[in-house]
Amino acid sequence: MSKSNNQPLVSTILQTNLQPTVSQTKFSDFAASSPRSRQSIALISVHGDPAVEIGREEAGGQNVYVREVGEALAKLGWQVDMFTRKSHADQPKIVHHAPGCRTIRLTAGPEEFIARDNLFQYLPEFVEAFQKFQTKEGTNYPLVHTNYWMSAWVGLQLKQRSNIQLIHTYHSLGAIKYKTVDHKPPIAHTRLQVEQAILESGDCVVSTSPQELEHLRSLVSQDGYVEIIPCGTDIERFHRQSRNDARQQLGFKADESIVLYVGRFDPRKGIETLVRAFAQLQTADNIHQKLVIVGGSDPNNIDGQERCRIEQLTQELGIADRTIFAGQIGHDRLPLYYTAADVCVIPSHYEPFGLVAVEAMACGTPVVASDVGGLKFTVIPEETGLLVPPQEVDGFAAAIDRLLTDDLWTQKLRRQAAARVQQNFSWAGVGAQLSNLYRRMLAQSLSHPALIKAS
């Protein structure tokens, strides 16, 4: 199916007064300048700061994805500049992660945390700051990879004003999110328009699973070019190790059954379903069962309020003494929690990919996850874990209980889960696939500037 001309829709949602960008430097000029030169590309993640501590203020899988992809691409020879919004006055403007990879924080609106649903009004300032940075640095980006719909809006602005290749990863779809809410936020209509425009008018959408591609075609548009490239995990950090050693370091007993959750406190993450399921477990030694919840941030923020609600729920259900709220955990210690756990539960209402599932499986921990989105791609039922309909408390309780009580089968799942990640979900492999895509898109733009791609 050919890529449609969706100019009226794009024009409708891209109404702002911005100065034109500096004329585009040809890709071939960069490549020929020096055998040691790096081709500059931009990754844009307006609200998902790649350099921020994971678990803080809405920081989750998207932040990890952008940072890990950036570092993997830098190892392959790209100069990767990852642009995000400066959300605290004391944050450094530039963070160097590795040779050829840095986070650049642009001022757009007040330098303070702003919930993502309230950020759209500051996006024109973000575009202006991006363009000023290009001019100051004397660098232009022939390829821009945007992440989440607000970054897509920024990318569409840039594409209207210069000859860039625009790649996009959704991370979340409004068309799915708004199905589960009673009242859509005021920004919903704009988000849906942008999500359609980036698919139809961008150069390529990177879908992280076949399930996400199905949703794009059925809920967003039949037009647009899509390639499937999964997310990954750091298999040097997340891998199988001694469970007894991990438990000793974390202070867990060898005979305890550990049920783990890792992620933000957000009603859509389904933590309430997990808590109620854990309370239903009826094994004889449930006194030795522990529910460990990793994640969270400032109690004054939205996820902090959700944490307070979940804490109250554990008290009402009589499991507060068996529930541990571990708070924010650095990536250096997170593998210990995965390794120490008997099962990792991902009860999300929807996940386009499910990075936590991959991290857990990489550590040899079987997963119980919602039967939604990309989780149906990452988790293989009966081989690396179990899938349960979202929000089905009884189903989650039964699945968790099965993993806690069938030792021989669970040991088999541990081996198979780790092997699946090693073979399919390394960041190095993801970076190589993206690098190949970028090179094809850049070469195509030079040789066939008006080429219409087929879906």
N, C-alpha and C positions, 0 to 999 in steps of 0.2 A: 504493500500500500504506500502510495507516495506521500511525502510530507506536504501538508497543506499550507496555503498562504493564509495565515491567521492575523494579518496586520491590523484589522479593525479592533480585535480583542486586545492585542498588545498595546495599541495606541490608547485604548480606554483606560488601561490600568497603569500606564507609564506617563502620567501627566505631572511633570515637574520641570522647572527651569534650571538647566545645568549647562555649563560650558562644555564645548566639544573637547574630546581628549586629544592629546598630541598624536600626530599621524603615526600609523602603525609601522613599526620596523619589521622587515621581512624575516621570517624564520630562517631563511637561508643565510641572511647576513649574520645572525647570531652564530649559526653553526660553523660558518667559514672564518669567523674572526680569529679563532685560536683553537688548536687541538685540545687545549685544556679548558676552554670556555664552557660554561654551563648554560643551557637554555632555561630562561626564566619563565615560570608559570605561576599562576595565582590560585590558591585555594581560598574560598570565601566561606566563612562560618560566622555570621553576624552575632548570634547569641551563644554559640558553642565555642568558647575559648579553648583552643588546643593546649594552652599552657596552664590552665587553671587546675586546681586540685579536684579530682573526680569525687562526686558526691556533694559538692558545694553548689548551692544555688542553681538548680536545674542542670548541673553538669552530669553527663552520663555517657551513653554509648556514642553519640555524635562527636563529642569532644575527643574521645579515644580514637574513633575512626579517622578524623581529620589529622590528628597528630601522628598516628601510626602510619597512615598513608603518606603523609609528608616526609617522614623520616625514611620510609622504604624507597620512595621516589628519589630522595636525595642520594641514597646509596647507589642508585642506578645512574647518577650523573646529572640530574636536574637541579636547578636552583629553585627551591620551593619556598614561596612566601605565602604564609597563611594569615589571612586578614580576619580580624575579629573586632568587636566593639570594646573599648576600654570601659570597664564597669566599676572601677574603684580608682580614686585619685592617686593612691600610692602604688598602683601597678606600673612596672616598667613599660615603656612604649614598645620596646623590641626585646624579645626573648630568643636567644640562640639555642637551638636544641641539638644540632649536629652540623657538621660541615655541609653547607648547601641547604639548610633548613632552619627557618626562623618564623616566629609568630610576631605579627605587627598589629598592635592595638591602635585603632583609630578612634578619635573623639567624635561621637555622634550623639548629641543630647548630653544630659548631665552625666558626669563620671561617677555613676552609682549604679547599683543593681536595679534593673527594671525587668519585670516579668515579661516573658516573650510576647504575650498577647497585647502588650502596651508599647512595643518597640517600633511598630510600623511608621509612626509619625516622624521618627528620626532617620529613616532610611535615606532620604535625599541628602542629609548631612553626611551619611556614610559614603555615598557615591562621590560627593565633592571631596571628602577627605582622601578617598582612594585615588582620585585623579590628581590631587595635589601631591600625594606621595610619589606617584609615577613621575610627575614633572620634576620634583625635587631630586629624586634619585637618578633621573635620566634613563629610566627603565620602562619599557612597555611590555605588557603580557599578551602574547598572541593567543594564549589559551587560558581560560578561566573555568575552574571547576567549583560550582556552588553547592552548598549543602543546606537543606531545609528551605521552605518556601520563601522566607524573607530574603535569604541570600539569592534565591532565584530572581526576585524582583530587582535586586541590585545588578545581577548579571544581565538581565534583559535590558536594563538601562545602558549598561556598558556596550552591549552588542548593537544597540541602535546607533551608537556614536562612533564605533570603530570596528575594524574588521577582525573580530576575535572568534575563536572557536569556543562555544559555550557548552560545557558539560554539566550535568546536574545529577545529584543524588538526593532523593526525597527525605529519607530517614523516618518520615511519618506522613500519612495521607489524611488531609482534612475530610475527604469523602468518606473515609472509614471512621475517623474520630467523631464526626458530627452525627453519625448514626446512633451513637451510644449516649448522647447527651439530650436532656429534655429541652434545654434552651441554648441555642447557638449564640456565641459571643458576637458582638458587633463586627468583629474583624472577619467573620466566617466567609462572607460573600467575596471579599477581596482575596482571601486565601485561596478559595476554590478557583477563582479566575486566574490567579497567578500559577497555580498548579497545572491548569490546563494550558496556559500560554507557554510555560517552559517546556512542556512535552511536545507541543506542536511547533514552537518557534525556536527552541534551542537546537543545537547540532546533535546532541546525543544525551539520552538519559541512561544512567547506570543503575540498573535494578539489582538489588542485592539477593534476590531469590526468584525462582519461577513463580511463586505465589504472588509476590509483589507485582510482577509483570502482568499476571492475570487481572489483578485489581486495577492496574493502570488502564488496561484495555476495556474492562467492563464498567469502570466508574469514572474515568477521566476522559480518555479520547482514544479512538482507533488510529489516529495519526501520530506521527513522530517516530524517530529512530531510537531503539532501545537495545542495549547490550546487558547481559547478565554477568555481573562480576560480584562474587560474595564478599562479605566482610571477612576479617581474619582475626587472629590473635597472636600474641608474642609467644611462640612456642619455646623460646629460650627461657622465658619467665614462667609461663604456665605449662607445667608438665608434671608427670607422675613422680612422686617422691614418697618418703616414708610417712604413713599416716600417724604412726605412734610418735614420731619426732615432731610432726606438726602439732599434734594435740598437746604434747609436753610444752612446746613453746607458747601455746595459747592458753594453757592452764585447764584444758579439758581432760576428763578422765577417760581411760581406755575403754571402759564398759558403757560409756554414755552413747546414746543414739542422737546424732546431731543433724537437725533439719535446718538448712541454710537458705536465706534470702539475701540477694545482693542487688541494690539499686536505689533509686530515688523513692522518697515518700510522696506518692501521687496516687489518688484514687484509681486512676486507670491502670496502675501497676498491679492491682488486685491483691494487695497485702491483706486486706480484710478476709478474702477468701482463704488464704493460707492460714491465717490465725484461727479462723473457725474450723478449718479442716484439722489443724494440729490439735485443737481442743477435743475433737471427736475420736482421736486415736485411743483404742481400747486395749492395748497390749498389757500384759500382766506387770511389766516393769516400766510403766510409763513415767515413774518417778525419775528414771534415768534418761528420759528424753529431754532434749534441749532444743528450743527454737532460737536460732541465732539470726538476727536481722542486722545486716551491714548496710550503712548509708545514712544520709541525713545531713542537715546543715543547721543554719540559724533558726531557732524556734520562732522567730518573728516572721519568717518567710512562709510561703504557701506549704512547702514540704514539711516545715517545722510544725505547722498546725496539724497536718495529717499525721505526723508522728505522735503528737499528743493524743489524737483521736484513737490511734492504734494502741497506744499504751493503756488508755482507759478501757479499750475493748479487752485486752488481755486480763485486766483486773476483773472485769465483769464475767469473763469466762473461767476464771479461776486458774489461769496458767501464767500469771505474772511472775511467779517464783521460778518458772521453768523457761522464761523468755529473757534473752539477753539482747539488749540494744547496743551493738558494738560501736555505732557512730561511724564517722568517716575513717576509712582505712586506706593507708597508702598502698600504691601498686606493688611496693616491695613486700608487703605482708599479706596482701590479698590472696596469693596462691596458697598460703598456709590455711586460710579459712576454707577454701575450696577443697584442699587435700584432707583436712580434718573432718569434713562433713561426710555423712552417709548418703545424703541426697541433697541436691540443690533444686529449689522450686522456683519456677518462673510463672506466676499466675496472671500475667498481663492480660488485659482485655484485647490488646492487639500489639504485635511487634512485627515490623517489616523484616527484621532479620533475627535479632535475639543474641547479642554479643555475650551476655552473661552465660547463656547455655553453652556457647563454644568455649569460653574460658573454663567453665566447670568441667566440661568433658575433657579438655586438654589435660586437666589435673587428674583424670581418671575418676571423676565423680559423676554418677548417673543423674539424670535430670527428669523431673516431673514438670511438664510445661503445658500451657494452654494450647489447644489445638487450633492455632490461628496463625495467619501470615507466614513469615519466614521461619517460625518455630517448627512448622511442618516440613521445612527443608533441612534445618540444622539437626533436629532430633529424629532419629529413626526409631519408631515404636518397637519395643521388645528387643532392640539391639543396643541402643545407647541410652534409653530411658523410656518414659511413657508420656502420652499425650492425653489431655482431659479437656472436655468442653469448658470454655471460660466461665468463671463464676459458679461452677458446679461443685459445691463444698463437699458433698458426699463422694464424688468422683476423685477429687484431690485427696481426701482422707484415705480412700481405698488404695490409690496408687502409691501414696507415701508409705502406708502400712505394708504393702507388698514388698517394697524395696527394703524396708527395715527388717523384714522377717524371713526373706528368702535369700540366705547368705550365698549359696552356691551360684544362683542366677545373678545376683548383684555383682559378684566377683567377675563373672563373665562380661557383664555390662561395663564394668570399669575398664577392662582391657580394650573392649571394642570402641568405647567412647574416645579414649586417648588416641587410638589408632586412626579413627575417622578424622579427628582434627589435624593430626600430623600429616595426613595425606591430602587434605582438602582446604584447610583454612589458615595457612601461615600468612603473615603480613607480607613476607617476601614474595610469595606467590601472587597475592592480591596486587602488590606494587608492580610486579612484572606485567600482569594483565592490563593494569591501568596505563603503564608506560607504553605498552604496545598500542593501546587505543589512542593515546595522546599523539603518538608519532604518526599514526595513520590519519588522524583528523587534521594534523598540521600539514602533512604532505598533500592531503586531498584538497585543502583550502588553497594551496599554492598552485596546484596543477588544474583544479576544477573549481574555481571560485563560485560558480553558480550551480554546482551540481546538486541535483535533488536526490536525496538518499531514499532508498526503499526500506520499508519496515519489515 
